[in-house]
Amino acid sequence: MTLDGQTAIVTGASRGIGEATARHLAAQGMSVILAARSTSDIERIAAEITGQGGTAHAIACDVADHAAVAALIVEAKDRTGRIDLLVNNAGLIDPIARIADSDPAAWGHIVDVNLKGVYSAIREALPVMLAQGGGTIVNISSGAATGALEGWSHYCATKAAVLSLTKCVDKEYRDQGIRMVGLSPGTVATDMQREIKASGINPVSQLDFDAHIPPEWVAQAIAYLAGEGADRHLGTDFSLKTDEGRAEVGLPGL
């Protein structure tokens, strides 16, 4: 399955996994919509992609605001004519805190971004995908979806909810051409890992930065799932934390 000529939306595209994914998908011939809360970085990245012969557009969007997400989907459709791939990457983990020390407003904001933001993007993209006969949605997941980690109650709870959402979308829309899959990459060398390191809470914060995989590996896995790769993993989290998963994508083993 070629990606050339298709359109992708990548949320949280200003850095890390999102930036690497936007660049990699554009290199595969996709028209890429880069979405983030502020436009300074995504406009620069989109300009660099365009300067290298790709097609990219930057659209400001706070995924915690459903109306903003709805506007993103409308503008993406108006600019490119279709939406073949939605990558729900935007997510937060800071502030990290044990439950009794957590701030309720900050905890709730994580829910707004990590869970409701994913719901909003899926909710608004589905009608477009269904009308065109199908599409692929990749939710960036985590081992935190199935395992508890100290200080990460907000992150674990939202990632667990997104995994259930992945399963629900697959159950409701697989037979209508929607390919819904999660991607659990393991720990990735991004700014989020610097926030985790600074917290000093739980074993993940003790890992050296060079222990994490590069975001470009995650981008390669997303492109794999956007092609035929998703077909054998629909409704589940595909993991890069095993030799088998990495081999399937063509990445180095553990």
C-alpha positions as a Markdown table, in Angstrom:
| # | Residue | x | y | z |
|---|---|---|---|---|
| 1 | Met | 0.0 | 0.0 | 0.0 |
| 2 | Thr | 1.6 | 3.2 | -1.2 |
| 3 | Leu | 1.3 | 6.4 | 0.9 |
| 4 | Asp | 2.1 | 8.7 | -2.0 |
| 5 | Gly | -0.7 | 11.2 | -2.6 |
| 6 | Gln | -2.5 | 10.5 | 0.7 |
| 7 | Thr | -3.1 | 13.0 | 3.4 |
| 8 | Ala | -2.1 | 12.7 | 7.1 |
| 9 | Ile | -2.9 | 14.8 | 10.2 |
| 10 | Val | -0.4 | 14.7 | 13.0 |
| 11 | Thr | -1.2 | 16.3 | 16.3 |
| 12 | Gly | 1.5 | 17.4 | 18.6 |
| 13 | Ala | 3.7 | 18.0 | 15.5 |
| 14 | Ser | 5.9 | 20.7 | 16.9 |
| 15 | Arg | 8.6 | 18.4 | 18.3 |
| 16 | Gly | 9.5 | 14.9 | 19.2 |
| 17 | Ile | 7.5 | 12.0 | 17.8 |
| 18 | Gly | 5.1 | 14.4 | 16.0 |
| 19 | Glu | 7.8 | 16.3 | 14.2 |
| 20 | Ala | 9.7 | 13.2 | 13.2 |
| 21 | Thr | 6.4 | 11.6 | 11.9 |
| 22 | Ala | 5.4 | 14.6 | 9.9 |
| 23 | Arg | 8.8 | 14.7 | 8.2 |
| 24 | His | 8.9 | 11.0 | 7.5 |
| 25 | Leu | 5.4 | 10.8 | 6.1 |
| 26 | Ala | 6.1 | 13.8 | 3.9 |
| 27 | Ala | 9.1 | 11.9 | 2.6 |
| 28 | Gln | 6.8 | 9.0 | 1.7 |
| 29 | Gly | 4.8 | 11.3 | -0.5 |
| 30 | Met | 2.0 | 12.2 | 1.9 |
| 31 | Ser | 0.5 | 15.7 | 2.2 |
| 32 | Val | 0.9 | 16.4 | 5.9 |
| 33 | Ile | -1.1 | 18.6 | 8.2 |
| 34 | Leu | 1.0 | 19.6 | 11.3 |
| 35 | Ala | -1.1 | 20.6 | 14.3 |
| 36 | Ala | 0.0 | 22.1 | 17.6 |
| 37 | Arg | -1.1 | 24.7 | 20.1 |
| 38 | Ser | 1.2 | 27.4 | 18.7 |
| 39 | Thr | 2.3 | 27.8 | 15.1 |
| 40 | Ser | 5.9 | 29.0 | 15.4 |
| 41 | Asp | 7.5 | 25.5 | 15.3 |
| 42 | Ile | 5.1 | 23.8 | 13.0 |
| 43 | Glu | 5.3 | 26.7 | 10.5 |
| 44 | Arg | 9.0 | 26.3 | 10.4 |
| 45 | Ile | 8.8 | 22.5 | 10.0 |
| 46 | Ala | 6.2 | 22.8 | 7.3 |
| 47 | Ala | 8.3 | 25.3 | 5.4 |
| 48 | Glu | 11.4 | 23.0 | 5.7 |
| 49 | Ile | 9.3 | 20.0 | 4.4 |
| 50 | Thr | 8.0 | 22.1 | 1.5 |
| 51 | Gly | 11.5 | 23.4 | 0.7 |
| 52 | Gln | 12.6 | 19.7 | 0.4 |
| 53 | Gly | 9.9 | 19.0 | -2.2 |
| 54 | Gly | 7.2 | 17.8 | 0.2 |
| 55 | Thr | 3.7 | 19.1 | 0.9 |
| 56 | Ala | 2.9 | 20.3 | 4.4 |
| 57 | His | 0.5 | 22.8 | 6.1 |
| 58 | Ala | 0.6 | 24.1 | 9.7 |
| 59 | Ile | -2.6 | 24.6 | 11.6 |
| 60 | Ala | -2.8 | 25.9 | 15.2 |
| 61 | Cys | -5.0 | 23.6 | 17.3 |
| 62 | Asp | -5.3 | 23.0 | 21.0 |
| 63 | Val | -6.7 | 19.4 | 21.2 |
| 64 | Ala | -8.2 | 20.1 | 24.6 |
| 65 | Asp | -10.7 | 22.4 | 22.8 |
| 66 | His | -13.2 | 20.3 | 20.9 |
| 67 | Ala | -14.2 | 23.3 | 18.7 |
| 68 | Ala | -10.6 | 23.8 | 17.7 |
| 69 | Val | -10.2 | 20.2 | 16.8 |
| 70 | Ala | -13.4 | 20.3 | 14.7 |
| 71 | Ala | -12.0 | 23.4 | 12.9 |
| 72 | Leu | -8.7 | 21.5 | 12.3 |
| 73 | Ile | -10.5 | 18.6 | 10.6 |
| 74 | Val | -12.6 | 21.0 | 8.4 |
| 75 | Glu | -9.5 | 23.0 | 7.3 |
| 76 | Ala | -7.5 | 19.9 | 6.6 |
| 77 | Lys | -10.3 | 18.5 | 4.4 |
| 78 | Asp | -10.6 | 21.9 | 2.7 |
| 79 | Arg | -6.9 | 22.1 | 2.0 |
| 80 | Thr | -6.3 | 18.5 | 0.8 |
| 81 | Gly | -9.7 | 17.1 | -0.2 |
| 82 | Arg | -9.4 | 14.0 | 2.1 |
| 83 | Ile | -8.0 | 12.6 | 5.3 |
| 84 | Asp | -6.4 | 9.2 | 5.0 |
| 85 | Leu | -4.4 | 9.0 | 8.2 |
| 86 | Leu | -4.9 | 10.6 | 11.6 |
| 87 | Val | -2.0 | 10.3 | 14.1 |
| 88 | Asn | -3.2 | 11.2 | 17.6 |
| 89 | Asn | 0.2 | 12.0 | 19.1 |
| 90 | Ala | -0.4 | 15.1 | 21.3 |
| 91 | Gly | 0.0 | 14.3 | 24.9 |
| 92 | Leu | 1.3 | 15.5 | 28.2 |
| 93 | Ile | 2.7 | 14.0 | 31.4 |
| 94 | Asp | 3.8 | 17.0 | 33.4 |
| 95 | Pro | 3.2 | 17.7 | 36.3 |
| 96 | Ile | 4.3 | 14.3 | 37.6 |
| 97 | Ala | 3.1 | 13.8 | 41.2 |
| 98 | Arg | 1.8 | 11.2 | 43.6 |
| 99 | Ile | -2.0 | 11.4 | 43.9 |
| 100 | Ala | -2.1 | 13.1 | 47.3 |
| 101 | Asp | 0.3 | 15.7 | 46.0 |
| 102 | Ser | -1.4 | 16.3 | 42.7 |
| 103 | Asp | -3.2 | 19.4 | 41.6 |
| 104 | Pro | -6.8 | 18.6 | 40.5 |
| 105 | Ala | -6.9 | 21.2 | 37.8 |
| 106 | Ala | -3.6 | 20.0 | 36.3 |
| 107 | Trp | -4.7 | 16.4 | 36.6 |
| 108 | Gly | -7.9 | 17.3 | 34.8 |
| 109 | His | -6.0 | 19.1 | 32.0 |
| 110 | Ile | -4.1 | 15.9 | 31.3 |
| 111 | Val | -7.5 | 14.2 | 30.8 |
| 112 | Asp | -8.6 | 17.0 | 28.5 |
| 113 | Val | -5.4 | 16.6 | 26.3 |
| 114 | Asn | -4.5 | 12.9 | 26.5 |
| 115 | Leu | -8.0 | 11.4 | 26.4 |
| 116 | Lys | -10.6 | 14.0 | 25.3 |
| 117 | Gly | -8.3 | 15.4 | 22.7 |
| 118 | Val | -8.0 | 11.9 | 21.1 |
| 119 | Tyr | -11.7 | 11.4 | 21.3 |
| 120 | Ser | -12.3 | 14.8 | 19.7 |
| 121 | Ala | -10.0 | 14.1 | 16.7 |
| 122 | Ile | -11.5 | 10.7 | 16.1 |
| 123 | Arg | -15.1 | 12.0 | 16.5 |
| 124 | Glu | -14.5 | 14.7 | 13.9 |
| 125 | Ala | -12.4 | 12.8 | 11.5 |
| 126 | Leu | -14.6 | 9.7 | 11.3 |
| 127 | Pro | -17.4 | 11.3 | 9.1 |
| 128 | Val | -14.8 | 12.4 | 6.6 |
| 129 | Met | -13.1 | 9.0 | 6.5 |
| 130 | Leu | -16.4 | 7.2 | 6.3 |
| 131 | Ala | -17.6 | 9.4 | 3.4 |
| 132 | Gln | -14.5 | 8.6 | 1.4 |
| 133 | Gly | -14.7 | 4.9 | 2.1 |
| 134 | Gly | -12.1 | 4.5 | 4.9 |
| 135 | Gly | -9.0 | 5.7 | 6.6 |
| 136 | Thr | -6.4 | 4.8 | 9.2 |
| 137 | Ile | -6.2 | 6.2 | 12.8 |
| 138 | Val | -3.1 | 5.6 | 14.9 |
| 139 | Asn | -3.3 | 6.5 | 18.6 |
| 140 | Ile | 0.1 | 6.8 | 20.3 |
| 141 | Ser | -0.1 | 4.6 | 23.4 |
| 142 | Ser | 2.2 | 3.5 | 26.1 |
| 143 | Gly | 3.0 | 0.6 | 28.5 |
| 144 | Ala | 1.3 | 2.9 | 31.0 |
| 145 | Ala | -2.0 | 1.9 | 29.4 |
| 146 | Thr | -1.7 | -1.5 | 31.1 |
| 147 | Gly | 0.7 | -0.9 | 34.0 |
| 148 | Ala | 0.6 | 1.4 | 37.0 |
| 149 | Leu | 3.6 | 3.7 | 37.6 |
| 150 | Glu | 4.1 | 5.8 | 40.7 |
| 151 | Gly | 3.5 | 9.5 | 40.1 |
| 152 | Trp | 1.8 | 8.8 | 36.7 |
| 153 | Ser | -1.8 | 8.3 | 37.8 |
| 154 | His | -3.0 | 10.9 | 35.2 |
| 155 | Tyr | -0.9 | 9.5 | 32.4 |
| 156 | Cys | -1.7 | 5.8 | 33.2 |
| 157 | Ala | -5.4 | 6.5 | 33.5 |
| 158 | Thr | -5.6 | 8.4 | 30.3 |
| 159 | Lys | -3.5 | 6.0 | 28.3 |
| 160 | Ala | -5.7 | 3.1 | 29.6 |
| 161 | Ala | -8.8 | 5.0 | 28.5 |
| 162 | Val | -7.3 | 5.6 | 25.1 |
| 163 | Leu | -6.6 | 1.9 | 24.7 |
| 164 | Ser | -10.3 | 1.2 | 25.4 |
| 165 | Leu | -11.2 | 3.9 | 22.9 |
| 166 | Thr | -9.1 | 2.2 | 20.3 |
| 167 | Lys | -10.9 | -1.0 | 20.9 |
| 168 | Cys | -14.3 | 0.7 | 20.7 |
| 169 | Val | -13.6 | 2.5 | 17.5 |
| 170 | Asp | -12.4 | -0.8 | 15.9 |
| 171 | Lys | -15.5 | -2.6 | 17.1 |
| 172 | Glu | -17.9 | 0.1 | 15.7 |
| 173 | Tyr | -16.2 | 1.0 | 12.4 |
| 174 | Arg | -13.8 | -1.8 | 11.2 |
| 175 | Asp | -16.4 | -3.1 | 8.8 |
| 176 | Gln | -16.9 | 0.4 | 7.3 |
| 177 | Gly | -13.2 | 0.7 | 6.3 |
| 178 | Ile | -11.8 | 2.3 | 9.4 |
| 179 | Arg | -8.4 | 0.9 | 10.5 |
| 180 | Met | -8.0 | 1.7 | 14.2 |
| 181 | Val | -4.7 | 0.8 | 15.9 |
| 182 | Gly | -2.6 | 1.9 | 18.8 |
| 183 | Leu | 1.2 | 2.1 | 18.9 |
| 184 | Ser | 3.1 | 1.6 | 22.1 |
| 185 | Pro | 6.7 | 2.6 | 21.3 |
| 186 | Gly | 8.3 | 2.3 | 24.7 |
| 187 | Thr | 10.5 | 5.1 | 26.0 |
| 188 | Val | 11.4 | 7.7 | 23.3 |
| 189 | Ala | 14.2 | 10.3 | 23.4 |
| 190 | Thr | 12.0 | 13.4 | 23.5 |
| 191 | Asp | 11.4 | 16.4 | 25.9 |
| 192 | Met | 8.9 | 14.3 | 27.7 |
| 193 | Gln | 11.7 | 12.0 | 28.9 |
| 194 | Arg | 13.5 | 15.1 | 30.3 |
| 195 | Glu | 10.4 | 16.0 | 32.3 |
| 196 | Ile | 10.3 | 12.4 | 33.6 |
| 197 | Lys | 14.0 | 12.4 | 34.4 |
| 198 | Ala | 13.6 | 15.7 | 36.4 |
| 199 | Ser | 10.7 | 14.2 | 38.5 |
| 200 | Gly | 12.9 | 11.5 | 40.0 |
| 201 | Ile | 9.8 | 9.4 | 40.6 |
| 202 | Asn | 9.6 | 5.7 | 39.6 |
| 203 | Pro | 12.2 | 3.7 | 37.7 |
| 204 | Val | 11.6 | 5.3 | 34.3 |
| 205 | Ser | 13.1 | 8.6 | 35.7 |
| 206 | Gln | 16.3 | 6.7 | 36.4 |
| 207 | Leu | 17.0 | 5.7 | 32.8 |
| 208 | Asp | 19.8 | 7.4 | 30.9 |
| 209 | Phe | 18.7 | 9.5 | 27.9 |
| 210 | Asp | 20.6 | 7.2 | 25.5 |
| 211 | Ala | 18.4 | 4.3 | 26.7 |
| 212 | His | 15.4 | 5.6 | 24.8 |
| 213 | Ile | 14.7 | 5.0 | 21.1 |
| 214 | Pro | 14.9 | 7.9 | 18.7 |
| 215 | Pro | 11.6 | 9.4 | 17.6 |
| 216 | Glu | 12.5 | 8.6 | 14.0 |
| 217 | Trp | 11.9 | 4.9 | 14.8 |
| 218 | Val | 8.4 | 5.7 | 16.0 |
| 219 | Ala | 7.8 | 7.7 | 12.8 |
| 220 | Gln | 8.9 | 4.6 | 10.7 |
| 221 | Ala | 6.5 | 2.4 | 12.7 |
| 222 | Ile | 3.6 | 4.9 | 12.1 |
| 223 | Ala | 4.3 | 4.8 | 8.4 |
| 224 | Tyr | 4.3 | 1.0 | 8.5 |
| 225 | Leu | 0.9 | 1.0 | 10.2 |
| 226 | Ala | -0.4 | 3.6 | 7.7 |
| 227 | Gly | 0.4 | 1.1 | 5.0 |
| 228 | Glu | -0.6 | -2.6 | 5.2 |
| 229 | Gly | 1.0 | -3.0 | 8.7 |
| 230 | Ala | -2.1 | -2.0 | 10.6 |
| 231 | Asp | -4.2 | -4.8 | 9.2 |
| 232 | Arg | -2.9 | -7.5 | 11.5 |
| 233 | His | -3.1 | -5.3 | 14.6 |
| 234 | Leu | -6.5 | -3.6 | 14.4 |
| 235 | Gly | -8.1 | -2.8 | 17.7 |
| 236 | Thr | -4.9 | -3.4 | 19.6 |
| 237 | Asp | -1.7 | -1.7 | 20.7 |
| 238 | Phe | 1.2 | -2.6 | 18.4 |
| 239 | Ser | 4.4 | -2.6 | 20.4 |
| 240 | Leu | 8.0 | -1.7 | 19.6 |
| 241 | Lys | 9.1 | -3.1 | 22.9 |
| 242 | Thr | 9.6 | -6.6 | 21.5 |
| 243 | Asp | 12.1 | -8.0 | 19.0 |
| 244 | Glu | 9.2 | -9.3 | 17.0 |
| 245 | Gly | 7.5 | -5.9 | 16.7 |
| 246 | Arg | 10.7 | -4.1 | 15.8 |
| 247 | Ala | 11.6 | -6.8 | 13.2 |
| 248 | Glu | 8.1 | -6.4 | 11.6 |
| 249 | Val | 8.8 | -2.6 | 11.1 |
| 250 | Gly | 12.4 | -3.2 | 10.0 |
| 251 | Leu | 14.0 | -1.7 | 13.1 |
| 252 | Pro | 17.0 | -3.0 | 15.1 |
| 253 | Gly | 16.2 | -5.5 | 17.8 |
| 254 | Leu | 16.5 | -5.0 | 21.5 |
